[in-house]
Amino acid sequence: MSLTSRTRRLSAGLAVAALAFTTAGTASAVPAVSFAGSSSSASSATAASADGVLMNYVVNTKASLAHIRKVEAAVKAAGGTVVQSYWQIGVVIAQSTSADFRTKVLASDDVQSVGATRTAAVSEGPVGSAKASAKGLAAGEATVVPDPDEAKQWDMVQIKADQAHQLTDGSDRVLVGINDSGVDDTHPDLAPNFDAKDSVNCTGNGVPDTTPGGWRPTTSSHGTHVAGTVAAARNGVGIVGVAPGVRIASVKVVNDDGYIFPEYSICGFIWAAEHHMDVTNHSYFIDPWMFWCNDNGDQGAVQESVRRAVEFATKRGVLSVAAAGNSNYDLSNKTTDSSSPNDSTPVTRPINNGCLDMPTELPGVITVASTTQARAKSGFSNFGLNTIDVAAPGSGILSTLPGGGYGTLSGTSMASPHVAGVAALMKSAHPWWGPRDLAKALDRQADDTACPATPDPRCTGTTADNAFFGEGIADALDAVQRLW
């Protein structure tokens, strides 16, 4: 196993923002591992390809059915296969083993840009060959924990969720998508709020698969942990989520090797939009690049495709919340990246602020940094003035694990679902609000948090808005009390 592979498993068990795991009641250590990888030179035009190597591509065109049909024809004429088409955003996911596929497709006047979604061959094989795995956990395998652990949830106290719950636990009219590694819907703290009909597996080349159980975790506990923070039920068992009265759906975008490729993420955003989700949580970065640069051929095309997917979801009423990342990196002053592509050979390259950590830095996405129990910035958390929107607890967070268990994880992956939960409470209290209303309220209602008393030159800005905490620490009580 390569060092890159080992690192991505240690740094969350997938390309996510979680850093460490311990069983409930033990201390959570945070190893020195990165949230993401690096990539090749920003000036490099395209990913290498060769005849016989199966690659996936995004092909961008105008957002209309007519243009999509023409691009589909161009893909086929170039010897490729259409994997999935999104006429709503003008994106076609294509697959080909031809080294000159990109050149041939770009010859079409209807094609705006083309980009390979990976730098290595497609691991799941040709479209249609990958089947959803339902092995996860069968019903009845979860073990009920008899003693509630709500008193151990310091994180709920920090964001005032415990006070908010005195007013409301949230409404079951609100649906939150857990875009992650899968959710154990048999867990006693998650089953009461789980929505199977709106759950999906996107890890087969980005094609939505609704095979029952395909949304469950197979190699990672990450998504189940995130789900518990958002909406573990108030049922006298285990813990309580930020919004224990709302519904959750599993949108599986992390494959069994721990990768979230662009086509998976795009599938997840479009699925959420078309299934009327109110909030989605994205505790991951899109592989194989830590930062996708708009001045790079492949990366620029992919950045545009994912941007369109996020924009479409926002227009359809979905608020997207994402983890800032765990590299202790200044997202507002990017200089170098040295740990990606993580699906082949990482190299060091110069980058600039046109290179985005996706999806967290895309327009319309709420970027969440992590705090400790002492209300300080978590040592691993990324930061950045005018990049971080809000902060929330992320160090040593107790939540649900597959098989009916509980344990602690640390990372901005754990911070993000707190904010998704607050947004769900807010949507419950103000059902007429759309994503922009929710985003403004999250900023406005966050508790201002000053930079450290001991000066840290990285923490620029003011108490009201700074590089470490953005607008402040999310406030669940303010999210609901104005209604009552």
Secondary structure, 3 states (H helix, E strand, C coil): CCHHHHHHHHCCCCCECEEEEEECCCCCCCCCCCCCCCCCCCCCCCCCCCCCCCEEEEEECCCCHHHHHHHHHHHHHCCCEEEEEECCCCEEEEEECCCCHHHHHHCCCCCCEEEECCCCCCCCCCCCCCCCCCCCCCCCCCCCCCCCCHHHCHHHHHCCHHHHCCCCCCCCCCEEEEEECCCCCCCCCCHHHECCCCCEECCCCCCCECCCCCCCCCCCCHHHHHHHHHHCCCCCCCCCCCCCCCEEEEEECCCCCCCCCHHHHHHHHHHHHHCCCCEEEECECCCCCCCEECCCHHHHHHHHHHHHHHHHHHHCCCEEEEECCCCCCECCCCCEEEEECCCCCCEEEECCCCEECCCCCCCCEEEEEEECCCCCECCCCCECCCCCCEEEECCCEEEEECCCEEEEEEEHHHHHHHHHHHHHHHHHHCCCCCHHHHHHHHHHHCECCCCCCCCCCCCCECCCCECCCECCECCHHHHHHCCC
